[in-house]
Each structure stands twice: as structure tokens, then as C-alpha cells.
Amino acid sequence: MSLECPVTVRLTSERSDCPARSSHGVARKRNGINHVSGMPAVANPSTTVIGAHMFMIGIDPHKGSHTAAAVDCNETVIDTLRVDADGHQRARLLAWAARFEPRTWAVEGATGMGALVAQQLVAAGEHVVDVPAKLSSRVRLLERGRIDKTDPNDARSAAIVGWRTPTLNIVCGLDEHRVVLRLLADRHHHLTASRTRTICRLHALLCLLIEGGSERLLTVDKGEQLLVNVHIDGVVTRERVAVGHQLLDEIRVLDATRKELRRRTSETVTASATTITEIYGIGSLTAAIIIGRVGDITRFPTSGHFARHNGTAPIEASSGPKKRHRLNPRGDRQLNHAIHMAAVTQVGHDTLGRTYYLRKQAEGKTRKEAMRALKRHISDAIYQRLVTDTRR
């Protein structure tokens, strides 16, 4: 059996000579839709090799194993492989894929569950692209045959997305500062969520001990004082007070951990020599969130693409002759929240951002619309500084 793809993969601007299999109706042909997967019949330019044959190897990663599927340009599965997730996974994958030349690896969730295997392949000199799980599921939804949720089908779907999606992110080697800042930002997010949950539990407990509970802003010292003043009139009350003291101890530990984490974050941001902290309202923690979640800024061709990614670019919701835009609920919400806090900080102080915000209101925009405009303005400023930092 020949392992060569029967056609040459061409640039997206060229007409493909890849023979289409039997298709029902001409609408799919006219719209450039593949009749098997339902994906646009356009080759991914990141996998285009002029004058050579290509193979796309999709990987469906899991905690205990990884499933790979080699797919040609006709979306035909040539072979599949399942390897255990252990210290020999890269060697097994590369030995199996040696006959598929040239090749590109399409790893589903290359920044999540598939991060380790993707980085191992990149370190071995392989070309790897990141396939969002949402796009893989869309392939299964649109095709007529292989719709079962199995590992081989998932790997094939990832490979098809790699073939047909021209805007996939190329996985690069790790940047130490970005990775560390992402870890610190995520850790702070988790600690804050844990502290909030513990505070809520303490509020609920105090409602059982004190009429009306406590004030909304509950501190450790205030909680300690309230528990000390509780009159213990039985075993139940005594145990509730004991649990309250345990919750206060948990909050103290979380506060100390968050303080130490913020110190390490500040040191790491300083060492990264980023200039986004020069934007008013962006401190060390916000900078860590932005740098850690943005990753390689060069993957966004323009500030508009970056704004679309972080959710500050509005969505057009026009109907008929009426042109209007609405809030974009999509995008990276943590990144959007970081930009929102920077905007709130600027509006609350005598800054150029506040002047811009007031000017938008004077032009007839509502407060929310003016805030969205300011957030887009800050997004563009962040983009320009990140691009400048990358070029240094």
C-alpha cells in the first residue's frame, strides 16, 4: 500500500486538484465544503509544502494514553496508533511516524492535556499545531459517518482540522517567563477562589450562631471577635464555634500564601522586563495574567485579532438596514477581566483613560458603551507594547 498522498498540497490561493469523492448536491462543491468532514476544503498554509506530499497526524491526548491517526489530504486514515503516556511515548510516536514524510502533528489541546506531548515533539524538531477541542467536535458533528466519540475518531478529527483550518496556532518551544507567569497567575486565581469559598462557608456558619450573621466584608480579625463573643449553650454551638475557628485558620494560611505569591509574581514580572506595566492600572498581577494567557503575541497579525481574542472587539448584530454592535461574550474571559480592571482603575483616577471615557459619554454613548470603548483602547495599547517587547 502506497503511503503517498495522491496529490500535491497547494497554497490556499491555488486551486486544489485533489479529486473529490462522490458528493450529494452541488451546493457543498460551490461553497468549498468537504463532503466528508464538513470543513472548508482549503489547505492549512502552515502545512503546505510545494512539490511534496504531506501527512497530517492527529493526536487525541489523555492522562493515561495518547491516540494518533495519520490522515492524508483526502481525509483518509492511513494508520492509527495508541501509546501509553509514559517516558517512552515520544520515541514510540516518532518511530511509528517515520514512514509519513513530510508530516505535521495536530495535537488537540496542545496547551492543556496535550501540552507535554506537544512540547516533546517540538523539542524533537517536529512541526506541531494546536487544535482546539471545539473545532474537533465540530468535525464529528458535521460529517455523515464517523460521529462516534472514540479516541481514533477524535484523533482523525484533529488531523482534519489541521488540514482545513488556516489559522491554527503553531506550537513553539516554551518561553520561561511566559510559562512561569501563567503558573503564578493561575495559582493566584485558584487561591482567591478557595479563599472566597471559605469566607462564604464562614458567613453561612455565623448566620447559625448570630442573629443576622455578620457584615459583608468579613476579615479574620472581625470573624475571630464574633466567634469569641458567641455564648456557648450546648454541644452543637461549641462544635460550630470550633469549625468557625478552623475556617479562620484556613483563611490565614490562604492570605499568607497569596502574599508570598504576589511577591514572587512581582519579581518575575520585573525580570521579564515587560513594558505593559507602564500602562496605568496594570500592576504585576494583571501583567502576569496578560503575559501568561496571551503567550506568543506574534500569533495575532493585528490589534483587531488580539481584541477579538480577548473579547474587547464587539460583535456585529445588524439586521436589515439597521447597523448595530453588541457585547462580545466570547474570547478569553480571564484576559478580558484583567483589561476590565485596568479600565476601571483608569476611570477612577485622573488619567487619559478617564478623559477618553468621559469624551465617549459626551458623544452620546452610555456608560457601558464608553467602558467597552476604553477597554478596546487599552487592548490596542497592550498589543503594541507586547509586540515592541517581542522585537527587543
N, C-alpha and C positions, 0 to 999 in steps of 0.2 A: 504493500500500500504506500503510495507516494505521500510524503509529508509536506509537499509544496502547495501553497495556495495557488489555484489555477490562474490568478490574475495578478497584475501588479497594482499595489495600492498607490493611488494618486493623491495629489493635493486636493483640498476641498474646492478649489476653484476649477478643477478639471472634471470632465465627465467620466464617470466610472464605467468600465467595460465589464464589470462583474456581472455574469449572467443571472438574471432573476429567475427564481423558480416559479412554478405556476401560482398565479395570484387571481383572486376573485375581484373583478371590478377594476376600473381604470383610475378611480379617484386616488387610491393609495400610490399608484405609479406617478400620477401627475403631481401629487404633493410630496413626493420623495420619501415615502414611508415604507420601511421594510415590512414585508408581509408576514414575516415570522415573528419578529420581536416587537413590532410596532414602533421602534425607534427610528429617528430620522436617518435616511440612507446616505449619510455623509461621513467620510472617514475622519477620525481624530487626527489633526495635523501633527500632534505630538508623537504619533506612532507612524507617521508617513516616512517611508524610505523609497526614494526614487530608484527605479530599476531593480528592486529586490522584493522578495516575498516576505510577508510578515505573519507572525502568530501573536495572538493575544492570550495570555494565561491569566484567567481569573482565579482569585483565591477567596474562599469563604472561611475566615478565621474564627476559631473558638478557643476556649480555655484549654481544652484537652487535646484538640486535634485541629488540623487545617486541611481543607479540601481544595485541590487545584484542578482546573479544567482548561485544556488547550483548545482554542477556538480559532478557526480560520476566518477569512473575510466573508465567507458565505454563512457565517454563524453556525458552522458545523463543528460539533465536538470531535476532536481527533482522539483525545485520550483524557482520562481523569486519574487523579492520584489522591490518596488520603494518607497523611503523615501524622504521627503523634507529635504533640507540642513538647519537644524536649531539646536537649543540647545538640541533636543531630538533624534538626528539622531543615536548616538551611542546606546542609550537604545533600540531603535526600531530594529536596526540591530542585537543586541545581543539577544533580546527576540525572534526574528524570527529564528535565527541560533541555538538556544538552542537545537533543535532536531537533529542537524547534528554534531555528535560526533564520533571521534575527527575531527577537521576541521583545514584548513589553509585558510587564506584570501589572494587572489591575487588581489591587487589594481593596476589598470592601472594608471601610472604616480604618483607613491607614493611620488615623490619628487617635483611634480608640483601641478596640480589641486587637486589631491587626497592626498596631504600631511597632511591636517588636519584630515581627517577621518582615515588615516593610523596611525597617531600618537595617536589618541583617542583609536583605537583598541589595539595598543601596550600597552598603559597605562592600559588597562583593562586586560592585561595578555594574549592577543591573539597572535598567530603566524601569521605574515604578511610578504609577499614577494612583491617586486616591479616589475611590469610588464611593460616593455617599450611599448609605443603605436605602435612602428614599428612591434613588434612581434605579437601583437593582430591583426593588419591589415593583416599580413601575413597569419594568420589562416583563416580569411574571404576570402582571395584571393585563397587559395589552396583547400578549401573544396567545395563540389559539391552542397550543399543545401542552408544553411543559409548564404547568401552573402549580404543580405540587411544591410544597415548601420543604425541599430536601437540600442537603449540602451540595450535591453535584449540580442541581438546578440553580442554586444560589451562586455557585462559582461560575457557571455558564452565564448567568445574568450579569455578573460583574464584568466578565470579559466582553459581553455585547455592549455594555455601557462604555467600556474602554474603547471599543471600535467606533461607536457612533456619537460620542459626546466630545466636542472640540474644546471644551473649557475645563476639563478636569485638572486638578492641581497636581503638579509633578512633585513627588516626594524627594526631598533633598536631605543631606546629612544634617544632623542635629546642630543647632546653634545653642551653645551652652547657656548664654544669658536668657534667651527666649524660653528655653525649657525650664530653667530654674525659676524664672519669674512666673511662668504658668503654674508650676507646682506650688509656689508660695501663694499666688492669688487663689487657687482652688482650695488650698488648705485654710486660708483665712475665711473663705466663703463657707466651708464646712463647719469651722469653729463657730462662726457667727450664727449659723443655723442651729447648731447644738445649744448655744447659749440662749437663743430665743425660745427654743423648746423647753429648756429647763426653767426659764423665767415664767413661761406660761403655766407650767406644772405648779410652780410655787404660788402663782396667783390663784390657781384653782384650789390649792390646799388652804391658803389663807381665807378663802371665802367660806370654808368649813369651820374655821376657828374664830373668825372675827366678823361681826355683822357688817356687811357692806364691803368686805375684803380690804384691799389696800389701794393706794394711788396707782395710777397707770405707770408712771415712771418709778419702778421699783429698783432700788440699789441694794447691795449686800448689807450695808450698814443699816438701812431702813428695815430690811427684812429681819435682820438679827434683833433689832429693837422690838419689832412687832411680836416675834416669837417669844422673847423674854417676858413680855407683858401678858402673855396668854395665861389665863387661870386654868390649871390642870385639875380637872374634877373627875377624872376616871382614866381607865386603861386606854380607851380609844383616843382621847385627847393627848395623852402622853405620847402615844405612838405617832400621832400626826405631827406633833412638835418635833419629835426625833427625825422623822422623814424630812421635815422642813429644814432642819439643820444640815442634813445630808445634801439636800439640794443647794443650800448656800455654799457648802464646801465645793460642790461641783462647779458652781459659778465662779468661785475664787480661782480654781485651777484653770478654768477656761479663760478668765481675764488675764491671768499671768502668762498663759500660753500665747494669747493674742498679742500681748505687749511685746513678748520676745519675738514673735513672728513679724510684727511691724518693724522692729529694729533690723532684723535680717533683710527684710524687703527693702528698707531704705538703703542699706549698704549695697545690696545687689543692683538696685536702680542707679545708684551713684557710679558703681563700677561699670555699668553698661554705657555710660556717657551719652545717654539719650537726651534729646533736647525738648521732648514733649512736655517735660515738667515746667518749661518756661511758659506754657500756656496757663493762664490764670484758672485756678480751680482743679488743676491736675496735680495731685501730690504723688507720693511714692506708691501708695497702694493702688490708686487709679492707674498710674503708669504701668504698674505690674500687670494689671488686668488687661490693659490695652495691648501692651507688647506681647504678653503671653498668648492672648487669644488671636491676635492678628497674624502672628507668625511671619512668613516672608511677605513683605509688603509689595514686592515686585509681581506677585500673582494678580494684583489689581492694576489693569492698564491705566485707569484714570481715577480721579477722585469720585466720579459718579459710580463706578463699580464698587469702590470701597463703601460709599454711602448706602448702596443697595445691600451690601453685605451686613452692615451694622444696623440697618433698619431706619436710617435717618432720611432716606430718599422716599418721598411719598409715592403712593400707588395711584395711578390714573383710574378714576371711576366715572368716566364720561358716559353719557347716554344721549344719543341723538345729537342735536346741535349744542347741548349744554356741556361745557368742558369743566370738569372738577377733579380734584385730587383728595385723597383721604389718607389717614394714618396708616403706616406700614406696620402690621403686627408681626411680620416675619423678620428674618435676619437673626444675628447673634444677639440674644436679649441681654446677656451679661455685658457685652460690649456696649450695647445701646444704653444700658443703665449707667455705665461709667461716664458716657458722654452726657447723659441727662444730669447727673450730679455735678459735672463741671459747668453745665449751663445754669443750673440752679444757683451755684456758687457765684457765677458771674453776675447774674441778675440781682442777687442780694447785696452786691457791693458796687462801689463807684468804679466801673470798668467800661472798656469799649464794648464789651458784650451787653452790658445793661443799656448803653446808648443805642446799640443796634436793636435790642429788644423793644425799647420804647419807640424807636422810629417805625418799626413794623406795626406797632399798635396804632401810631398816628396815621399810618397809611390805610387803616381800616381793618386790620387783622385782629382776630380775637387773641386772648392771652395764650391759648393753646397753640394757635397757628403761629404766633410770634415766637413761642418757645421752640416749636418744631423748626422754624427758620433758623433760629440761633443754633440749635443742635446740628443742623446741616452745615452751618458756617464753621462750627467747631470741628466737625468731622473733616471738612476740607483742610483746616489748619493742621489737624493731626496727620492727615495723609501727606501733606507737603513736608512736614518735619520728619516723618518716618522715612520718606524717600530720600531726603537730604542726609539723614543719619546712615542710610544704607550705602550711599555713594561716598561717604567719608572713608 
